Amino acid sequence: MLGPPSSTNIARRHFLQDCGVGLGKIALAGLITSASSRHGSAAELAATNPLAPRDPHFAPKAKAVIHLFMAGAPSQLDLFDYKPKLVEYEGKSIPPEIIGGQRYAFIRSDAACLGPRFPFQKYGQSGAELSEMLPHLSKVVDDICLVKSIRTDQFNHAPAQIFFNTGFSQPGRPSMGSWVTYGLGAETNNLPAFVVMSTGAGISGGAANWSSGFLSTVHTGVRFRNEGDPILNVSSPDGIDARLQRDSLDLVGSLNRQRLAVQQDPEIATRIASYEMAFRLQTSAPELMDLRSETQETLDLYGVDPDKPSFARACLLARRMVERGVRFINIYNEGWDAHSDVAGNLKKNCGATDQASAALVTDLKRLGMLDETLVVWGGEFGRTPMVETNPALGRSLGRDHHPQAYTMWFAGGGFKAGMTYGQTDDLGFHIVENPVHVHDVQATILNCLGLDHERLTFTYQGRQYRLTDVHGHVVKDLLI
């Protein structure tokens, strides 16, 4: 097990023994990784500073993860997994023996097939097939690893999103970013170790996707806004200068430390740490969000208007965060739920994300950062080979949810470049080669960061938990 044994008693003992005096002035700050706090034993650091940098289980390939989560589930059949047979079967039902007992939320199992909505073409030396909706990704196709055989256990959005991010379909478990910061700590004391951004109309799984669950709340993802102040109220109101702010913080910290001594609650220490981080963010956040230091070439590469919120702006900010030591970044782009007009949905969403997603790979590579930064792109499940048409709901030429098979891509961070892995059947219904379960994806991401998913555990309510619970294996074929 990496990290504190789970016991809050250990944290209490060290809080009282080592941190009874001057806790705020040494920045219990410490909790947000002050260099001075790295002295002392590993146990002391684990107790007083849960975000102190820690050694991984083995040499990592990646130092940071940027997870581009396409919430709503993009259609793999119209973007990545070309199926000529679907053209032949369009208007006909899939044979019952293929469907088996599968049930769907909005269509009958005997619904007619819907062929791919766009032409496909092979690109790069790897010869990977992509839809014409991904012109920018096609330019970096030799830098990505395309996995066409992802499968999940969930077929509704909220449970599937939570399942991908936490390893469990219901709220309450720690998210992947939380497990990573629990296992490795933080590399910066000026920004959160785990940052979340979103660009779209809402996330079905909500904050459970980046919750710290039963881990200390210091491991919860910090939600950044995509315009203005990254966090509400990070700017001081008029009439409050830095000295008054510091004095106020010290007073509140003193009161919190008194309460900590009485209640011995580590969450009070997290509160002190949050105040300290907020104080630092007043300086670091504006500098991070100000894109004027970027060249026009870089802004054009991403397609960024520095003054407007967008997925492109979030991707550029993610690269800047990695440069500044942020460990794990989630960018949620919502709106891929194409129950109707799958072609129109993809035109809109690919138009908003394709350039920036590819630019992120290009930019990291040209800066020499791609080898140590893992970029992950994908949604919570796939879409059906069958059409969804429902006049009562005003739906036509859409696709329903499909958990049996979908596509994701990965770049950098230890994944093989220019590789296409896995295969589905002629209609894109079932996986027929190299299945990769969501738990396998989680285990493989942790492996790239130097973490053994079976050893990264936390004891809660009498049992040991891990991100992959009792499942998952590292897909070594995908790794360098």
C-alpha positions as CSV (number, residue, x, y, z in Angstrom):
1,M,0.0,0.0,0.0
2,L,1.3,3.4,-0.9
3,G,0.4,6.3,1.3
4,P,-1.0,6.4,4.9
5,P,-2.4,3.2,6.1
6,S,-5.9,4.7,6.1
7,S,-6.0,5.4,9.8
8,T,-7.0,8.9,10.8
9,N,-5.4,8.1,14.2
10,I,-1.9,8.3,12.7
11,A,-2.8,11.7,11.2
12,R,-4.1,12.9,14.5
13,R,-1.0,11.8,16.5
14,H,1.3,13.6,14.1
15,F,-0.8,16.7,13.9
16,L,-0.7,17.0,17.7
17,Q,2.9,15.9,18.2
18,D,4.6,17.8,15.4
19,C,2.3,20.6,14.3
20,G,0.9,22.1,17.5
21,V,2.8,25.4,17.0
22,G,3.1,27.5,13.9
23,L,1.1,25.2,11.6
24,G,-0.2,28.0,9.5
25,K,3.1,29.8,9.1
26,I,4.9,26.7,7.8
27,A,2.0,26.6,5.4
28,L,0.3,23.8,6.5
29,A,0.9,25.2,3.5
30,G,2.6,22.0,4.0
31,L,-0.5,20.3,2.9
32,I,0.0,21.9,-0.5
33,T,3.6,20.8,-0.8
34,S,6.1,23.2,0.6
35,A,9.7,22.2,-0.1
36,S,10.6,22.7,3.5
37,S,8.1,20.0,4.6
38,R,10.0,17.3,2.7
39,H,12.3,16.9,5.7
40,G,11.5,14.2,8.2
41,S,10.3,10.6,7.8
42,A,7.9,9.4,5.2
43,A,5.4,8.6,7.9
44,E,5.6,12.2,9.3
45,L,5.1,13.6,5.8
46,A,2.2,11.2,5.1
47,A,0.5,12.4,8.3
48,T,1.1,16.2,8.2
49,N,1.3,16.7,4.4
50,P,-0.8,14.3,2.3
51,L,0.3,16.1,-0.9
52,A,4.0,15.9,-0.3
53,P,5.7,14.3,-3.3
54,R,6.1,10.6,-3.0
55,D,8.0,7.9,-4.8
56,P,6.0,5.8,-7.3
57,H,6.1,2.0,-7.1
58,F,8.4,1.9,-10.1
59,A,10.0,4.2,-12.6
60,P,7.1,6.1,-14.3
61,K,6.8,6.9,-18.0
62,A,4.5,9.8,-17.4
63,K,4.5,12.6,-14.9
64,A,1.1,14.1,-15.7
65,V,-2.2,13.1,-17.3
66,I,-4.5,15.3,-19.4
67,H,-7.8,13.5,-19.7
68,L,-10.1,14.8,-22.5
69,F,-13.5,13.3,-21.5
70,M,-16.1,13.5,-24.3
71,A,-19.2,13.3,-22.1
72,G,-22.2,11.9,-23.8
73,A,-20.3,9.3,-25.8
74,P,-19.1,10.0,-29.3
75,S,-20.1,7.6,-32.1
76,Q,-17.1,5.3,-32.8
77,L,-18.8,4.0,-35.9
78,D,-18.8,7.5,-37.5
79,L,-15.3,8.6,-36.3
80,F,-12.9,5.7,-35.8
81,D,-14.3,2.2,-36.5
82,Y,-15.3,2.0,-40.2
83,K,-17.7,-0.8,-41.1
84,P,-18.5,-1.3,-44.8
85,K,-20.9,-4.1,-43.8
86,L,-23.1,-1.5,-42.1
87,V,-23.6,0.2,-45.5
88,E,-24.8,-3.2,-46.9
89,Y,-27.1,-3.8,-43.8
90,E,-28.5,-0.2,-43.7
91,G,-32.3,-0.5,-43.3
92,K,-32.0,-4.2,-42.2
93,S,-32.1,-5.6,-38.7
94,I,-29.0,-7.2,-37.1
95,P,-29.4,-10.9,-36.9
96,P,-30.8,-11.9,-33.4
97,E,-28.0,-14.2,-32.7
98,I,-25.6,-11.2,-32.7
99,I,-27.7,-9.1,-30.4
100,G,-28.4,-11.9,-28.0
101,G,-30.4,-10.7,-24.9
102,Q,-29.1,-7.1,-25.1
103,R,-31.7,-4.5,-24.3
104,Y,-31.5,-0.8,-25.0
105,A,-32.8,2.4,-23.5
106,F,-34.5,3.9,-26.5
107,I,-34.6,1.4,-29.4
108,R,-35.8,-2.1,-30.0
109,S,-33.2,-4.8,-30.5
110,D,-34.5,-5.4,-34.0
111,A,-34.0,-1.8,-35.0
112,A,-32.5,-1.3,-38.5
113,C,-28.8,-0.7,-39.0
114,L,-27.4,2.7,-39.8
115,G,-24.3,3.0,-41.9
116,P,-21.4,5.4,-41.2
117,R,-22.5,8.9,-41.9
118,F,-19.1,10.1,-43.2
119,P,-16.4,8.8,-45.6
120,F,-13.2,7.3,-44.0
121,Q,-9.7,7.4,-45.2
122,K,-6.3,5.9,-44.1
123,Y,-3.7,8.4,-42.8
124,G,-0.1,8.5,-41.9
125,Q,2.5,5.8,-42.0
126,S,0.4,3.8,-39.6
127,G,-2.5,3.7,-42.1
128,A,-5.1,4.3,-39.3
129,E,-8.6,4.9,-40.6
130,L,-10.3,8.1,-39.5
131,S,-13.5,9.8,-40.5
132,E,-13.4,13.1,-42.5
133,M,-14.8,14.7,-39.3
134,L,-11.3,14.5,-37.8
135,P,-9.0,16.4,-40.3
136,H,-6.7,17.7,-37.6
137,L,-6.3,14.4,-35.7
138,S,-5.4,12.8,-39.1
139,K,-2.2,14.9,-39.1
140,V,-1.0,13.5,-35.8
141,V,-2.3,10.0,-36.3
142,D,1.2,8.5,-36.1
143,D,1.6,10.0,-32.6
144,I,-1.5,8.4,-31.1
145,C,-2.5,4.9,-30.0
146,L,-6.0,4.1,-31.3
147,V,-7.8,1.5,-29.2
148,K,-11.0,0.2,-30.8
149,S,-11.9,-2.5,-28.3
150,I,-12.9,-0.6,-25.1
151,R,-15.9,-2.0,-23.2
152,T,-17.8,-1.0,-20.1
153,D,-20.3,-2.4,-17.7
154,Q,-22.7,0.6,-17.7
155,F,-25.1,1.8,-20.4
156,N,-26.5,5.0,-18.9
157,H,-24.6,8.3,-18.8
158,A,-24.2,9.1,-15.2
159,P,-23.3,5.6,-14.0
160,A,-20.9,5.1,-16.9
161,Q,-19.2,8.4,-16.4
162,I,-18.7,7.8,-12.7
163,F,-17.6,4.2,-13.5
164,F,-14.9,5.4,-15.8
165,N,-13.6,8.0,-13.5
166,T,-13.9,6.1,-10.1
167,G,-14.1,2.4,-11.0
168,F,-17.6,2.2,-9.5
169,S,-21.0,3.1,-10.9
170,Q,-22.3,5.0,-7.9
171,P,-21.0,8.1,-6.2
172,G,-18.8,7.8,-3.2
173,R,-15.5,6.3,-4.5
174,P,-12.3,8.4,-5.1
175,S,-11.8,9.5,-8.7
176,M,-8.7,8.6,-10.8
177,G,-7.1,12.0,-10.2
178,S,-7.7,11.7,-6.4
179,W,-6.0,8.3,-6.4
180,V,-3.1,9.7,-8.4
181,T,-2.6,12.6,-5.9
182,Y,-3.0,10.2,-3.0
183,G,-0.3,8.0,-4.4
184,L,2.1,10.6,-5.8
185,G,1.4,13.8,-4.0
186,A,1.9,17.1,-5.8
187,E,4.7,18.8,-7.6
188,T,3.6,22.4,-7.2
189,N,2.6,24.4,-4.2
190,N,1.1,27.2,-6.3
191,L,-1.7,25.3,-8.1
192,P,-3.9,22.3,-7.1
193,A,-2.5,18.9,-8.0
194,F,-5.8,17.9,-9.6
195,V,-7.7,20.3,-11.7
196,V,-11.1,20.0,-13.5
197,M,-12.5,22.1,-16.3
198,S,-15.6,21.7,-18.4
199,T,-16.8,23.1,-21.7
200,G,-20.4,22.3,-22.5
201,A,-23.9,22.0,-21.2
202,G,-23.5,19.9,-18.0
203,I,-22.0,16.6,-16.9
204,S,-24.4,13.7,-16.2
205,G,-22.2,12.2,-13.4
206,G,-21.6,15.6,-11.8
207,A,-19.0,16.2,-9.2
208,A,-18.9,12.5,-8.3
209,N,-16.5,12.3,-11.4
210,W,-13.8,14.2,-9.6
211,S,-14.7,13.5,-5.9
212,S,-12.1,12.3,-3.5
213,G,-14.7,9.9,-2.1
214,F,-13.5,8.4,1.2
215,L,-10.0,9.8,0.8
216,S,-9.3,13.1,2.5
217,T,-11.0,16.0,0.7
218,V,-7.5,17.5,0.0
219,H,-7.5,15.0,-2.9
220,T,-10.7,16.3,-4.5
221,G,-10.4,17.8,-8.0
222,V,-10.5,21.6,-8.0
223,R,-13.0,22.9,-10.6
224,F,-11.6,25.8,-12.7
225,R,-13.8,28.1,-14.7
226,N,-13.0,28.6,-18.3
227,E,-13.2,32.4,-18.3
228,G,-12.5,35.2,-15.8
229,D,-11.2,34.2,-12.4
230,P,-10.6,30.4,-12.5
231,I,-12.2,30.1,-9.0
232,L,-15.0,32.4,-7.8
233,N,-13.9,34.9,-5.2
234,V,-10.2,34.3,-5.8
235,S,-9.7,38.0,-6.3
236,S,-9.8,40.2,-3.2
237,P,-12.6,42.8,-3.0
238,D,-11.7,46.5,-3.2
239,G,-10.0,47.8,-0.1
240,I,-8.4,44.4,0.9
241,D,-4.7,44.4,0.3
242,A,-2.2,41.5,0.6
243,R,-1.2,42.4,4.2
244,L,-4.8,42.5,5.5
245,Q,-5.5,39.3,3.6
246,R,-2.5,37.6,5.2
247,D,-3.4,38.8,8.7
248,S,-7.0,37.6,8.2
249,L,-5.8,34.2,7.0
250,D,-3.5,33.9,10.0
251,L,-6.3,34.7,12.4
252,V,-8.7,32.2,10.8
253,G,-5.8,29.7,10.8
254,S,-5.2,30.2,14.5
255,L,-8.9,29.6,15.3
256,N,-8.9,26.5,13.0
257,R,-5.8,25.2,14.8
258,Q,-7.4,25.5,18.1
259,R,-10.4,23.5,16.9
260,L,-8.0,21.0,15.4
261,A,-6.4,20.5,18.8
262,V,-9.8,19.8,20.3
263,Q,-11.4,17.7,17.7
264,Q,-8.4,16.1,16.1
265,D,-10.1,16.1,12.7
266,P,-7.8,15.9,9.7
267,E,-10.5,17.7,7.6
268,I,-9.8,20.8,9.6
269,A,-6.2,20.6,8.4
270,T,-7.6,20.3,4.9
271,R,-9.6,23.5,5.5
272,I,-6.4,25.3,6.6
273,A,-4.7,24.0,3.5
274,S,-7.5,25.2,1.3
275,Y,-7.2,28.7,2.7
276,E,-3.5,28.7,2.1
277,M,-3.9,27.4,-1.5
278,A,-6.5,30.1,-2.1
279,F,-4.0,32.7,-0.9
280,R,-1.4,31.4,-3.3
281,L,-3.9,31.2,-6.2
282,Q,-4.5,34.9,-6.0
283,T,-1.0,35.2,-7.5
284,S,-0.6,32.0,-9.5
285,A,-4.0,31.8,-11.1
286,P,-4.1,35.1,-12.9
287,E,-0.7,34.3,-14.4
288,L,-1.8,30.9,-15.5
289,M,-5.0,32.1,-17.1
290,D,-3.3,35.1,-18.9
291,L,-2.6,33.7,-22.4
292,R,-0.9,36.9,-23.6
293,S,2.5,35.3,-23.0
294,E,1.7,32.7,-25.7
295,T,2.8,33.3,-29.3
296,Q,0.3,33.9,-32.0
297,E,1.5,30.8,-33.6
298,T,0.5,28.8,-30.6
299,L,-2.9,30.5,-30.3
300,D,-3.5,29.7,-34.0
301,L,-2.4,26.1,-33.6
302,Y,-5.1,25.5,-31.0
303,G,-7.6,27.9,-32.6
304,V,-7.8,29.9,-29.3
305,D,-9.4,33.3,-28.8
306,P,-7.8,34.3,-25.5
307,D,-10.8,36.3,-24.5
308,K,-13.5,33.6,-25.1
309,P,-14.1,30.3,-23.2
310,S,-13.8,27.2,-25.4
311,F,-12.5,23.7,-25.4
312,A,-9.4,25.0,-27.2
313,R,-8.7,27.4,-24.4
314,A,-9.0,24.7,-21.9
315,C,-6.6,22.5,-23.8
316,L,-4.0,25.3,-23.9
317,L,-4.5,26.0,-20.2
318,A,-4.0,22.2,-19.5
319,R,-0.6,22.4,-21.3
320,R,0.3,25.4,-19.2
321,M,-0.8,23.6,-16.0
322,V,1.5,20.6,-16.8
323,E,4.4,23.0,-17.3
324,R,3.6,24.4,-13.8
325,G,3.5,21.0,-12.1
326,V,-0.2,20.1,-12.1
327,R,-0.4,16.3,-11.9
328,F,-3.8,15.4,-13.2
329,I,-6.2,17.4,-15.4
330,N,-9.7,16.5,-16.5
331,I,-11.4,18.5,-19.3
332,Y,-15.0,17.5,-19.8
333,N,-16.6,18.4,-23.1
334,E,-20.3,17.6,-23.0
335,G,-22.9,17.3,-25.7
336,W,-22.0,14.0,-27.6
337,D,-25.3,12.2,-26.8
338,A,-26.5,11.7,-30.4
339,H,-29.9,10.1,-30.0
340,S,-31.0,12.1,-33.0
341,D,-29.1,13.4,-36.0
342,V,-25.8,11.8,-35.2
343,A,-24.2,13.4,-38.3
344,G,-25.1,16.9,-37.1
345,N,-24.0,16.2,-33.6
346,L,-20.6,15.1,-34.8
347,K,-20.1,18.0,-37.1
348,K,-20.7,20.4,-34.2
349,N,-18.6,18.6,-31.6
350,C,-15.7,17.7,-33.8
351,G,-15.7,21.2,-35.1
352,A,-15.3,22.4,-31.4
353,T,-12.7,19.8,-30.3
354,D,-10.7,18.2,-33.2
355,Q,-8.3,21.0,-33.8
356,A,-7.5,21.6,-30.1
357,S,-7.1,17.9,-29.3
358,A,-4.6,17.4,-32.1
359,A,-2.9,20.7,-31.3
360,L,-2.4,19.5,-27.7
361,V,-0.5,16.5,-29.0
362,T,1.5,18.6,-31.4
363,D,2.3,21.3,-28.8
364,L,3.4,18.9,-26.2
365,K,5.6,17.1,-28.7
366,R,7.4,20.2,-30.0
367,L,8.0,21.3,-26.4
368,G,9.6,18.0,-25.5
369,M,6.7,17.2,-23.0
370,L,4.8,14.5,-24.8
371,D,6.9,11.6,-23.6
372,E,6.1,12.5,-20.0
373,T,2.5,13.6,-20.4
374,L,-0.3,11.2,-21.1
375,V,-3.2,12.5,-23.2
376,V,-6.4,10.4,-23.0
377,W,-9.4,11.0,-25.3
378,G,-12.7,9.3,-25.1
379,G,-16.2,9.0,-23.6
380,E,-18.1,6.7,-21.3
381,F,-19.4,4.2,-23.9
382,G,-20.1,3.9,-27.6
383,R,-23.1,4.1,-29.9
384,T,-25.2,1.4,-31.5
385,P,-24.9,0.1,-35.1
386,M,-28.7,0.4,-35.2
387,V,-30.5,3.6,-35.8
388,E,-32.6,5.4,-33.3
389,T,-35.8,6.9,-34.7
390,N,-38.7,8.0,-32.6
391,P,-41.2,10.4,-34.0
392,A,-42.9,10.8,-30.6
393,L,-39.6,12.2,-29.2
394,G,-38.7,14.0,-32.4
395,R,-35.7,11.7,-33.0
396,S,-34.4,10.4,-36.3
397,L,-31.0,9.1,-37.7
398,G,-29.5,8.9,-34.2
399,R,-27.7,6.1,-32.3
400,D,-28.5,4.7,-28.8
401,H,-26.0,3.8,-26.0
402,H,-23.7,0.9,-26.7
403,P,-21.5,-0.4,-23.8
404,Q,-20.1,-3.5,-25.7
405,A,-17.5,-1.7,-27.8
406,Y,-16.1,1.7,-28.4
407,T,-13.0,3.6,-29.3
408,M,-10.5,5.8,-27.3
409,W,-7.1,7.2,-28.2
410,F,-4.0,7.9,-26.2
411,A,-0.9,9.8,-26.9
412,G,2.5,10.1,-25.1
413,G,3.2,9.1,-21.5
414,G,4.4,5.6,-22.4
415,F,1.8,4.5,-25.0
416,K,3.0,3.2,-28.3
417,A,2.6,5.7,-31.1
418,G,1.0,5.0,-34.5
419,M,-0.7,1.9,-33.2
420,T,-4.3,0.6,-33.8
421,Y,-5.3,-2.0,-31.2
422,G,-8.4,-4.2,-31.0
423,Q,-11.1,-5.1,-33.4
424,T,-14.8,-5.4,-33.5
425,D,-17.0,-7.6,-35.7
426,D,-18.2,-6.6,-39.2
427,L,-21.1,-4.6,-37.8
428,G,-19.2,-3.0,-34.9
429,F,-21.4,-4.7,-32.3
430,H,-19.0,-7.0,-30.4
431,I,-15.3,-7.0,-29.7
432,V,-13.6,-9.9,-31.5
433,E,-9.9,-9.1,-30.8
434,N,-8.0,-7.8,-27.7
435,P,-10.9,-6.6,-25.5
436,V,-9.9,-3.8,-23.1
437,H,-12.2,-3.2,-20.1
438,V,-12.5,0.2,-18.5
439,H,-10.7,-1.3,-15.4
440,D,-7.9,-2.2,-17.7
441,V,-7.7,1.4,-19.0
442,Q,-7.5,2.6,-15.4
443,A,-4.8,0.1,-14.5
444,T,-2.8,1.0,-17.6
445,I,-3.0,4.8,-16.9
446,L,-1.8,4.2,-13.3
447,N,1.0,2.0,-14.6
448,C,2.2,4.9,-16.9
449,L,2.5,7.0,-13.7
450,G,4.6,4.4,-12.0
451,L,1.7,3.1,-9.8
452,D,0.7,-0.5,-9.4
453,H,-3.1,-0.5,-9.3
454,E,-3.2,-3.5,-7.0
455,R,-0.9,-1.9,-4.5
456,L,-2.4,1.6,-4.5
457,T,-5.0,0.9,-1.8
458,F,-6.8,2.7,1.0
459,T,-8.5,0.9,4.0
460,Y,-12.1,2.2,4.6
461,Q,-14.7,0.6,6.8
462,G,-12.7,-2.5,7.4
463,R,-11.6,-3.3,3.8
464,Q,-9.0,-2.3,1.3
465,Y,-10.2,-0.4,-1.8
466,R,-8.4,0.5,-5.0
467,L,-9.4,2.3,-8.2
468,T,-9.9,-0.9,-10.1
469,D,-11.4,-2.7,-7.0
470,V,-10.8,-6.4,-7.7
471,H,-10.6,-6.1,-11.4
472,G,-8.4,-4.9,-14.2
473,H,-5.0,-5.6,-15.7
474,V,-2.3,-3.5,-17.4
475,V,-2.5,-3.8,-21.2
476,K,1.2,-4.2,-21.8
477,D,0.7,-4.5,-25.5
478,L,-0.1,-0.8,-25.6
479,L,3.0,0.4,-23.8
480,I,6.5,1.1,-24.9
